[in-house]
Amino acid sequence: MGEGSQSAKPRNVQRCPFVASAEVTDLSSGDRRTGRTNELSIGGCYVQAPDPFPNGTLVQLRILRGDGVLETKAKVLYAHDAQLNSGMGLAFQEMVSNQRSLVEEWLAEIVTRLRRRS
């Protein structure tokens, strides 16, 4: 995950490396950012994107990977606006069961792949 102000806070769940295309849309303004994920957990993800939304922004998140598309609301927990490493940490909100199942499927696939390597 990103560095900075959040590095001192312990995470409730482990994040896994996960690369996929992402679209993040501000629910109040309709502004959209495109980028890519680099980490995923059952509760959220990190999206690398130029000009991230500010902390607290409520967004619609869309992650596209293979045949799967995750669509859920999320909240920006923190943002990094560095020249080479811009992005935002998102916490999933109001996730419906089929979308949660998709995230669980993706995470199981990642864990299986990581175990094979060790």
Contacts in CASP RR format, 6 or more apart in sequence:
PFRMAT RR
TARGET T0000
AUTHOR 0000-0000-0000
METHOD contacts of the structure
MODEL  1
MGEGSQSAKPRNVQRCPFVASAEVTDLSSGDRRTGRTNELSIGGCYVQAP
DPFPNGTLVQLRILRGDGVLETKAKVLYAHDAQLNSGMGLAFQEMVSNQR
SLVEEWLAEIVTRLRRRS
1 11 0 8 1.000
1 15 0 8 1.000
1 39 0 8 1.000
1 46 0 8 1.000
1 89 0 8 1.000
2 46 0 8 1.000
2 80 0 8 1.000
2 85 0 8 1.000
2 87 0 8 1.000
2 89 0 8 1.000
3 80 0 8 1.000
3 85 0 8 1.000
4 80 0 8 1.000
5 78 0 8 1.000
6 77 0 8 1.000
6 78 0 8 1.000
6 89 0 8 1.000
11 41 0 8 1.000
13 41 0 8 1.000
13 42 0 8 1.000
13 43 0 8 1.000
14 41 0 8 1.000
15 39 0 8 1.000
15 40 0 8 1.000
15 41 0 8 1.000
15 44 0 8 1.000
15 45 0 8 1.000
15 46 0 8 1.000
16 39 0 8 1.000
16 40 0 8 1.000
16 41 0 8 1.000
16 107 0 8 1.000
16 110 0 8 1.000
16 111 0 8 1.000
16 114 0 8 1.000
17 38 0 8 1.000
17 39 0 8 1.000
17 110 0 8 1.000
18 37 0 8 1.000
18 38 0 8 1.000
18 39 0 8 1.000
18 40 0 8 1.000
18 45 0 8 1.000
18 65 0 8 1.000
18 106 0 8 1.000
18 110 0 8 1.000
19 36 0 8 1.000
19 37 0 8 1.000
19 38 0 8 1.000
20 36 0 8 1.000
20 37 0 8 1.000
20 63 0 8 1.000
20 64 0 8 1.000
20 65 0 8 1.000
20 66 0 8 1.000
21 34 0 8 1.000
21 35 0 8 1.000
21 36 0 8 1.000
21 63 0 8 1.000
21 64 0 8 1.000
21 65 0 8 1.000
22 34 0 8 1.000
22 35 0 8 1.000
22 36 0 8 1.000
22 37 0 8 1.000
22 45 0 8 1.000
22 47 0 8 1.000
22 49 0 8 1.000
22 61 0 8 1.000
22 62 0 8 1.000
22 63 0 8 1.000
22 64 0 8 1.000
23 32 0 8 1.000
23 33 0 8 1.000
23 34 0 8 1.000
23 35 0 8 1.000
23 61 0 8 1.000
23 62 0 8 1.000
23 64 0 8 1.000
24 32 0 8 1.000
24 33 0 8 1.000
24 34 0 8 1.000
24 35 0 8 1.000
24 47 0 8 1.000
24 49 0 8 1.000
24 53 0 8 1.000
24 59 0 8 1.000
24 60 0 8 1.000
24 61 0 8 1.000
24 62 0 8 1.000
24 74 0 8 1.000
24 88 0 8 1.000
24 90 0 8 1.000
25 31 0 8 1.000
25 32 0 8 1.000
25 33 0 8 1.000
25 59 0 8 1.000
25 60 0 8 1.000
25 62 0 8 1.000
26 32 0 8 1.000
26 53 0 8 1.000
26 57 0 8 1.000
26 58 0 8 1.000
26 59 0 8 1.000
27 58 0 8 1.000
27 59 0 8 1.000
27 60 0 8 1.000
27 73 0 8 1.000
28 57 0 8 1.000
28 58 0 8 1.000
31 53 0 8 1.000
33 47 0 8 1.000
33 49 0 8 1.000
33 50 0 8 1.000
33 51 0 8 1.000
33 52 0 8 1.000
33 53 0 8 1.000
34 49 0 8 1.000
35 47 0 8 1.000
35 48 0 8 1.000
35 49 0 8 1.000
36 47 0 8 1.000
36 48 0 8 1.000
36 49 0 8 1.000
37 45 0 8 1.000
37 46 0 8 1.000
37 47 0 8 1.000
37 48 0 8 1.000
37 63 0 8 1.000
38 46 0 8 1.000
38 47 0 8 1.000
38 48 0 8 1.000
39 45 0 8 1.000
39 46 0 8 1.000
40 103 0 8 1.000
40 106 0 8 1.000
40 107 0 8 1.000
40 110 0 8 1.000
41 107 0 8 1.000
42 100 0 8 1.000
42 103 0 8 1.000
42 104 0 8 1.000
42 107 0 8 1.000
43 91 0 8 1.000
43 92 0 8 1.000
43 103 0 8 1.000
44 74 0 8 1.000
44 89 0 8 1.000
44 90 0 8 1.000
44 91 0 8 1.000
44 92 0 8 1.000
45 61 0 8 1.000
45 63 0 8 1.000
45 89 0 8 1.000
45 90 0 8 1.000
45 92 0 8 1.000
46 87 0 8 1.000
46 88 0 8 1.000
46 89 0 8 1.000
46 90 0 8 1.000
47 61 0 8 1.000
47 87 0 8 1.000
47 88 0 8 1.000
47 89 0 8 1.000
47 90 0 8 1.000
48 85 0 8 1.000
48 86 0 8 1.000
48 87 0 8 1.000
49 86 0 8 1.000
49 87 0 8 1.000
49 88 0 8 1.000
50 86 0 8 1.000
51 81 0 8 1.000
51 86 0 8 1.000
52 76 0 8 1.000
52 79 0 8 1.000
52 80 0 8 1.000
52 81 0 8 1.000
52 86 0 8 1.000
52 87 0 8 1.000
52 88 0 8 1.000
53 59 0 8 1.000
53 76 0 8 1.000
53 79 0 8 1.000
53 88 0 8 1.000
54 76 0 8 1.000
54 79 0 8 1.000
55 76 0 8 1.000
55 77 0 8 1.000
55 78 0 8 1.000
55 79 0 8 1.000
56 75 0 8 1.000
56 76 0 8 1.000
56 77 0 8 1.000
57 75 0 8 1.000
57 76 0 8 1.000
58 73 0 8 1.000
58 74 0 8 1.000
58 75 0 8 1.000
58 93 0 8 1.000
59 73 0 8 1.000
59 74 0 8 1.000
59 75 0 8 1.000
59 76 0 8 1.000
59 90 0 8 1.000
60 71 0 8 1.000
60 72 0 8 1.000
60 73 0 8 1.000
60 74 0 8 1.000
61 70 0 8 1.000
61 71 0 8 1.000
61 72 0 8 1.000
61 73 0 8 1.000
61 74 0 8 1.000
61 90 0 8 1.000
61 92 0 8 1.000
62 69 0 8 1.000
62 70 0 8 1.000
62 71 0 8 1.000
63 69 0 8 1.000
63 70 0 8 1.000
65 106 0 8 1.000
68 102 0 8 1.000
70 99 0 8 1.000
70 102 0 8 1.000
70 103 0 8 1.000
71 99 0 8 1.000
72 92 0 8 1.000
72 93 0 8 1.000
72 94 0 8 1.000
72 95 0 8 1.000
72 96 0 8 1.000
72 99 0 8 1.000
73 92 0 8 1.000
73 93 0 8 1.000
73 94 0 8 1.000
73 95 0 8 1.000
74 90 0 8 1.000
74 91 0 8 1.000
74 92 0 8 1.000
74 93 0 8 1.000
75 90 0 8 1.000
75 91 0 8 1.000
75 93 0 8 1.000
76 88 0 8 1.000
76 89 0 8 1.000
76 90 0 8 1.000
77 88 0 8 1.000
77 89 0 8 1.000
77 90 0 8 1.000
77 91 0 8 1.000
78 88 0 8 1.000
78 89 0 8 1.000
79 86 0 8 1.000
79 87 0 8 1.000
79 88 0 8 1.000
79 89 0 8 1.000
80 86 0 8 1.000
80 87 0 8 1.000
80 88 0 8 1.000
81 87 0 8 1.000
92 103 0 8 1.000
95 103 0 8 1.000
END
